[in-house]
Amino acid sequence: MNALYRGFGTSLAAGVTTYGMFFAIYADGKKRYGFDKDKPHKLKHIGLSFRAGVVSMLIAAPFWTIKTRMALF
């Protein structure tokens, strides 16, 4: 039973960190690059999402590696 929960805390921390950073960076990008909610542009959404995703995954990738190692060993 204990093996089912191994790595759960790390997985929770990684998920919260990744999504928290993603949405914070996305909101910052909307402010920084003058996003207009009355006239949204698809390419601006894609660019802001790509920027937020790359930065958050670069920072959170070690958490996911640790989680996987804890679950396997």
Protein Blocks (a to p, Z undefined) as FASTA:
>chain_A
ZZmmgoklmmmmmmmmmmmmmmmmmmmmmmmnopafklccfklmmmmmmmmmmmmmmmmm
mmmmmmmmmmmZZ
